[in-house]
Amino acid sequence: QSQLVESGGGLVQLGGSLRLSCAASGFTLDYYAIGWFRQAPGKEREGVSCISSGGSSTNYADSVKGRFTISRDNAKNTVYLQMNSLKPEDTAVYYCAAGPSCVSWMFKRNGDFAPWGQGTQVTVSS
């Protein structure tokens, strides 16, 4: 069974850091772009970042540019999201998902992504 599992979320103060992990099982991440998404209460799911299958291309939402860094370790079948200078508006459930390319992420074609992880909660207190 192909699945993704996120971890690393938690409660952090304004300006703090967290590193999220997205680990795959049942399939190899090598051939997939991986997107990170988040959904805050009462809001639509939004794209946060995306990394190409080889890791040579990365994309970020304007709201996180300069603060978040996406990376991948295909040998560990894992993608990471390093989040620095966290703000209360970053509070959300964060999901990772596998997709054909980051073009789908850029054009918000969330339906192109599967599987999705179950999500990990990130809460930033002020």
Biotite code that builds the C-alpha atoms (Angstrom):
import biotite.structure as struc

atoms = struc.array([
    struc.Atom([0.000, 0.000, 0.000], chain_id="A", res_id=1, res_name="GLN", atom_name="CA", element="C"),
    struc.Atom([1.421, 3.362, -1.041], chain_id="A", res_id=2, res_name="SER", atom_name="CA", element="C"),
    struc.Atom([1.317, 5.957, 1.668], chain_id="A", res_id=3, res_name="GLN", atom_name="CA", element="C"),
    struc.Atom([2.947, 9.111, 2.955], chain_id="A", res_id=4, res_name="LEU", atom_name="CA", element="C"),
    struc.Atom([3.387, 9.925, 6.620], chain_id="A", res_id=5, res_name="VAL", atom_name="CA", element="C"),
    struc.Atom([4.125, 13.411, 7.893], chain_id="A", res_id=6, res_name="GLU", atom_name="CA", element="C"),
    struc.Atom([5.831, 14.099, 11.195], chain_id="A", res_id=7, res_name="SER", atom_name="CA", element="C"),
    struc.Atom([7.551, 16.920, 13.024], chain_id="A", res_id=8, res_name="GLY", atom_name="CA", element="C"),
    struc.Atom([4.643, 19.201, 13.731], chain_id="A", res_id=9, res_name="GLY", atom_name="CA", element="C"),
    struc.Atom([4.010, 20.734, 17.115], chain_id="A", res_id=10, res_name="GLY", atom_name="CA", element="C"),
    struc.Atom([3.570, 23.908, 19.131], chain_id="A", res_id=11, res_name="LEU", atom_name="CA", element="C"),
    struc.Atom([6.196, 26.603, 18.701], chain_id="A", res_id=12, res_name="VAL", atom_name="CA", element="C"),
    struc.Atom([6.486, 30.241, 19.652], chain_id="A", res_id=13, res_name="GLN", atom_name="CA", element="C"),
    struc.Atom([6.597, 33.164, 17.257], chain_id="A", res_id=14, res_name="LEU", atom_name="CA", element="C"),
    struc.Atom([9.938, 33.181, 15.474], chain_id="A", res_id=15, res_name="GLY", atom_name="CA", element="C"),
    struc.Atom([10.647, 29.541, 16.207], chain_id="A", res_id=16, res_name="GLY", atom_name="CA", element="C"),
    struc.Atom([11.504, 26.701, 13.856], chain_id="A", res_id=17, res_name="SER", atom_name="CA", element="C"),
    struc.Atom([10.226, 23.267, 12.986], chain_id="A", res_id=18, res_name="LEU", atom_name="CA", element="C"),
    struc.Atom([11.284, 20.640, 10.471], chain_id="A", res_id=19, res_name="ARG", atom_name="CA", element="C"),
    struc.Atom([8.556, 18.548, 8.940], chain_id="A", res_id=20, res_name="LEU", atom_name="CA", element="C"),
    struc.Atom([9.265, 15.173, 7.388], chain_id="A", res_id=21, res_name="SER", atom_name="CA", element="C"),
    struc.Atom([7.296, 13.311, 4.752], chain_id="A", res_id=22, res_name="CYS", atom_name="CA", element="C"),
    struc.Atom([8.222, 9.643, 4.599], chain_id="A", res_id=23, res_name="ALA", atom_name="CA", element="C"),
    struc.Atom([6.997, 7.299, 1.897], chain_id="A", res_id=24, res_name="ALA", atom_name="CA", element="C"),
    struc.Atom([6.260, 3.617, 2.216], chain_id="A", res_id=25, res_name="SER", atom_name="CA", element="C"),
    struc.Atom([5.100, 1.145, -0.380], chain_id="A", res_id=26, res_name="GLY", atom_name="CA", element="C"),
    struc.Atom([6.546, 3.162, -3.251], chain_id="A", res_id=27, res_name="PHE", atom_name="CA", element="C"),
    struc.Atom([9.651, 5.095, -4.256], chain_id="A", res_id=28, res_name="THR", atom_name="CA", element="C"),
    struc.Atom([9.600, 8.872, -4.149], chain_id="A", res_id=29, res_name="LEU", atom_name="CA", element="C"),
    struc.Atom([12.358, 9.157, -6.753], chain_id="A", res_id=30, res_name="ASP", atom_name="CA", element="C"),
    struc.Atom([9.980, 9.614, -9.668], chain_id="A", res_id=31, res_name="TYR", atom_name="CA", element="C"),
    struc.Atom([7.595, 12.055, -8.041], chain_id="A", res_id=32, res_name="TYR", atom_name="CA", element="C"),
    struc.Atom([7.461, 15.709, -7.310], chain_id="A", res_id=33, res_name="ALA", atom_name="CA", element="C"),
    struc.Atom([6.443, 16.274, -3.704], chain_id="A", res_id=34, res_name="ILE", atom_name="CA", element="C"),
    struc.Atom([4.229, 19.113, -2.649], chain_id="A", res_id=35, res_name="GLY", atom_name="CA", element="C"),
    struc.Atom([3.611, 20.503, 0.807], chain_id="A", res_id=36, res_name="TRP", atom_name="CA", element="C"),
    struc.Atom([0.188, 21.986, 1.464], chain_id="A", res_id=37, res_name="PHE", atom_name="CA", element="C"),
    struc.Atom([-1.510, 23.422, 4.502], chain_id="A", res_id=38, res_name="ARG", atom_name="CA", element="C"),
    struc.Atom([-5.037, 24.037, 5.652], chain_id="A", res_id=39, res_name="GLN", atom_name="CA", element="C"),
    struc.Atom([-6.029, 26.371, 8.442], chain_id="A", res_id=40, res_name="ALA", atom_name="CA", element="C"),
    struc.Atom([-9.458, 26.181, 10.104], chain_id="A", res_id=41, res_name="PRO", atom_name="CA", element="C"),
    struc.Atom([-12.120, 27.701, 7.886], chain_id="A", res_id=42, res_name="GLY", atom_name="CA", element="C"),
    struc.Atom([-9.728, 28.181, 4.995], chain_id="A", res_id=43, res_name="LYS", atom_name="CA", element="C"),
    struc.Atom([-9.036, 26.339, 1.772], chain_id="A", res_id=44, res_name="GLU", atom_name="CA", element="C"),
    struc.Atom([-6.029, 24.080, 1.395], chain_id="A", res_id=45, res_name="ARG", atom_name="CA", element="C"),
    struc.Atom([-3.132, 26.023, -0.079], chain_id="A", res_id=46, res_name="GLU", atom_name="CA", element="C"),
    struc.Atom([0.182, 25.067, -1.609], chain_id="A", res_id=47, res_name="GLY", atom_name="CA", element="C"),
    struc.Atom([3.235, 25.861, 0.495], chain_id="A", res_id=48, res_name="VAL", atom_name="CA", element="C"),
    struc.Atom([6.146, 24.401, -1.445], chain_id="A", res_id=49, res_name="SER", atom_name="CA", element="C"),
    struc.Atom([7.051, 21.848, -4.077], chain_id="A", res_id=50, res_name="CYS", atom_name="CA", element="C"),
    struc.Atom([10.234, 20.030, -5.056], chain_id="A", res_id=51, res_name="ILE", atom_name="CA", element="C"),
    struc.Atom([10.880, 18.265, -8.342], chain_id="A", res_id=52, res_name="SER", atom_name="CA", element="C"),
    struc.Atom([11.622, 14.565, -8.506], chain_id="A", res_id=53, res_name="SER", atom_name="CA", element="C"),
    struc.Atom([15.354, 15.118, -8.832], chain_id="A", res_id=54, res_name="GLY", atom_name="CA", element="C"),
    struc.Atom([15.403, 17.942, -6.332], chain_id="A", res_id=55, res_name="GLY", atom_name="CA", element="C"),
    struc.Atom([16.843, 20.475, -8.751], chain_id="A", res_id=56, res_name="SER", atom_name="CA", element="C"),
    struc.Atom([13.766, 22.671, -8.811], chain_id="A", res_id=57, res_name="SER", atom_name="CA", element="C"),
    struc.Atom([11.889, 24.116, -5.860], chain_id="A", res_id=58, res_name="THR", atom_name="CA", element="C"),
    struc.Atom([8.861, 26.378, -5.579], chain_id="A", res_id=59, res_name="ASN", atom_name="CA", element="C"),
    struc.Atom([7.432, 28.363, -2.694], chain_id="A", res_id=60, res_name="TYR", atom_name="CA", element="C"),
    struc.Atom([4.306, 30.295, -1.918], chain_id="A", res_id=61, res_name="ALA", atom_name="CA", element="C"),
    struc.Atom([5.026, 33.993, -1.578], chain_id="A", res_id=62, res_name="ASP", atom_name="CA", element="C"),
    struc.Atom([3.966, 33.864, 2.071], chain_id="A", res_id=63, res_name="SER", atom_name="CA", element="C"),
    struc.Atom([6.792, 31.483, 3.003], chain_id="A", res_id=64, res_name="VAL", atom_name="CA", element="C"),
    struc.Atom([9.612, 32.508, 0.653], chain_id="A", res_id=65, res_name="LYS", atom_name="CA", element="C"),
    struc.Atom([12.822, 33.164, 2.514], chain_id="A", res_id=66, res_name="GLY", atom_name="CA", element="C"),
    struc.Atom([11.556, 31.364, 5.630], chain_id="A", res_id=67, res_name="ARG", atom_name="CA", element="C"),
    struc.Atom([10.824, 27.794, 4.481], chain_id="A", res_id=68, res_name="PHE", atom_name="CA", element="C"),
    struc.Atom([13.166, 25.408, 2.687], chain_id="A", res_id=69, res_name="THR", atom_name="CA", element="C"),
    struc.Atom([12.121, 22.186, 1.000], chain_id="A", res_id=70, res_name="ILE", atom_name="CA", element="C"),
    struc.Atom([14.586, 19.369, 0.431], chain_id="A", res_id=71, res_name="SER", atom_name="CA", element="C"),
    struc.Atom([14.586, 15.671, -0.274], chain_id="A", res_id=72, res_name="ARG", atom_name="CA", element="C"),
    struc.Atom([16.692, 12.646, 0.458], chain_id="A", res_id=73, res_name="ASP", atom_name="CA", element="C"),
    struc.Atom([15.696, 10.007, -2.046], chain_id="A", res_id=74, res_name="ASN", atom_name="CA", element="C"),
    struc.Atom([17.972, 7.471, -0.382], chain_id="A", res_id=75, res_name="ALA", atom_name="CA", element="C"),
    struc.Atom([15.785, 7.807, 2.722], chain_id="A", res_id=76, res_name="LYS", atom_name="CA", element="C"),
    struc.Atom([12.601, 8.103, 0.684], chain_id="A", res_id=77, res_name="ASN", atom_name="CA", element="C"),
    struc.Atom([11.844, 11.282, 2.595], chain_id="A", res_id=78, res_name="THR", atom_name="CA", element="C"),
    struc.Atom([11.123, 14.934, 1.873], chain_id="A", res_id=79, res_name="VAL", atom_name="CA", element="C"),
    struc.Atom([11.626, 17.692, 4.422], chain_id="A", res_id=80, res_name="TYR", atom_name="CA", element="C"),
    struc.Atom([10.229, 21.142, 5.025], chain_id="A", res_id=81, res_name="LEU", atom_name="CA", element="C"),
    struc.Atom([12.402, 23.347, 7.220], chain_id="A", res_id=82, res_name="GLN", atom_name="CA", element="C"),
    struc.Atom([10.307, 26.159, 8.608], chain_id="A", res_id=83, res_name="MET", atom_name="CA", element="C"),
    struc.Atom([12.024, 29.132, 10.219], chain_id="A", res_id=84, res_name="ASN", atom_name="CA", element="C"),
    struc.Atom([10.796, 32.473, 11.539], chain_id="A", res_id=85, res_name="SER", atom_name="CA", element="C"),
    struc.Atom([7.373, 30.988, 12.090], chain_id="A", res_id=86, res_name="LEU", atom_name="CA", element="C"),
    struc.Atom([4.379, 33.288, 12.432], chain_id="A", res_id=87, res_name="LYS", atom_name="CA", element="C"),
    struc.Atom([0.917, 32.704, 13.913], chain_id="A", res_id=88, res_name="PRO", atom_name="CA", element="C"),
    struc.Atom([-0.506, 32.772, 10.375], chain_id="A", res_id=89, res_name="GLU", atom_name="CA", element="C"),
    struc.Atom([1.538, 29.640, 9.617], chain_id="A", res_id=90, res_name="ASP", atom_name="CA", element="C"),
    struc.Atom([-0.716, 27.712, 12.002], chain_id="A", res_id=91, res_name="THR", atom_name="CA", element="C"),
    struc.Atom([-2.385, 24.920, 10.039], chain_id="A", res_id=92, res_name="ALA", atom_name="CA", element="C"),
    struc.Atom([-2.419, 21.226, 9.350], chain_id="A", res_id=93, res_name="VAL", atom_name="CA", element="C"),
    struc.Atom([0.419, 20.490, 6.937], chain_id="A", res_id=94, res_name="TYR", atom_name="CA", element="C"),
    struc.Atom([0.126, 17.764, 4.323], chain_id="A", res_id=95, res_name="TYR", atom_name="CA", element="C"),
    struc.Atom([2.536, 16.290, 1.818], chain_id="A", res_id=96, res_name="CYS", atom_name="CA", element="C"),
    struc.Atom([1.504, 14.640, -1.418], chain_id="A", res_id=97, res_name="ALA", atom_name="CA", element="C"),
    struc.Atom([3.148, 13.020, -4.441], chain_id="A", res_id=98, res_name="ALA", atom_name="CA", element="C"),
    struc.Atom([2.523, 14.435, -7.874], chain_id="A", res_id=99, res_name="GLY", atom_name="CA", element="C"),
    struc.Atom([3.682, 14.208, -11.498], chain_id="A", res_id=100, res_name="PRO", atom_name="CA", element="C"),
    struc.Atom([5.505, 17.551, -11.414], chain_id="A", res_id=101, res_name="SER", atom_name="CA", element="C"),
    struc.Atom([5.528, 20.896, -9.661], chain_id="A", res_id=102, res_name="CYS", atom_name="CA", element="C"),
    struc.Atom([3.667, 22.374, -12.630], chain_id="A", res_id=103, res_name="VAL", atom_name="CA", element="C"),
    struc.Atom([0.576, 20.771, -11.098], chain_id="A", res_id=104, res_name="SER", atom_name="CA", element="C"),
    struc.Atom([1.411, 22.467, -7.788], chain_id="A", res_id=105, res_name="TRP", atom_name="CA", element="C"),
    struc.Atom([1.921, 25.829, -9.488], chain_id="A", res_id=106, res_name="MET", atom_name="CA", element="C"),
    struc.Atom([-1.436, 25.580, -11.270], chain_id="A", res_id=107, res_name="PHE", atom_name="CA", element="C"),
    struc.Atom([-3.165, 24.391, -8.083], chain_id="A", res_id=108, res_name="LYS", atom_name="CA", element="C"),
    struc.Atom([-4.176, 21.080, -9.658], chain_id="A", res_id=109, res_name="ARG", atom_name="CA", element="C"),
    struc.Atom([-4.351, 19.369, -6.283], chain_id="A", res_id=110, res_name="ASN", atom_name="CA", element="C"),
    struc.Atom([-6.260, 16.504, -7.881], chain_id="A", res_id=111, res_name="GLY", atom_name="CA", element="C"),
    struc.Atom([-3.063, 15.489, -9.673], chain_id="A", res_id=112, res_name="ASP", atom_name="CA", element="C"),
    struc.Atom([-1.507, 14.619, -6.318], chain_id="A", res_id=113, res_name="PHE", atom_name="CA", element="C"),
    struc.Atom([-1.865, 11.178, -4.735], chain_id="A", res_id=114, res_name="ALA", atom_name="CA", element="C"),
    struc.Atom([-1.297, 9.751, -2.267], chain_id="A", res_id=115, res_name="PRO", atom_name="CA", element="C"),
    struc.Atom([-1.672, 12.330, 0.481], chain_id="A", res_id=116, res_name="TRP", atom_name="CA", element="C"),
    struc.Atom([-0.430, 12.023, 4.017], chain_id="A", res_id=117, res_name="GLY", atom_name="CA", element="C"),
    struc.Atom([-2.694, 12.291, 7.027], chain_id="A", res_id=118, res_name="GLN", atom_name="CA", element="C"),
    struc.Atom([-1.319, 15.684, 8.013], chain_id="A", res_id=119, res_name="GLY", atom_name="CA", element="C"),
    struc.Atom([0.616, 17.083, 10.948], chain_id="A", res_id=120, res_name="THR", atom_name="CA", element="C"),
    struc.Atom([-0.514, 20.021, 13.065], chain_id="A", res_id=121, res_name="GLN", atom_name="CA", element="C"),
    struc.Atom([1.667, 23.100, 13.315], chain_id="A", res_id=122, res_name="VAL", atom_name="CA", element="C"),
    struc.Atom([0.654, 25.724, 15.859], chain_id="A", res_id=123, res_name="THR", atom_name="CA", element="C"),
    struc.Atom([2.532, 28.979, 16.274], chain_id="A", res_id=124, res_name="VAL", atom_name="CA", element="C"),
    struc.Atom([1.754, 30.989, 19.375], chain_id="A", res_id=125, res_name="SER", atom_name="CA", element="C"),
    struc.Atom([2.293, 34.696, 19.746], chain_id="A", res_id=126, res_name="SER", atom_name="CA", element="C"),
])
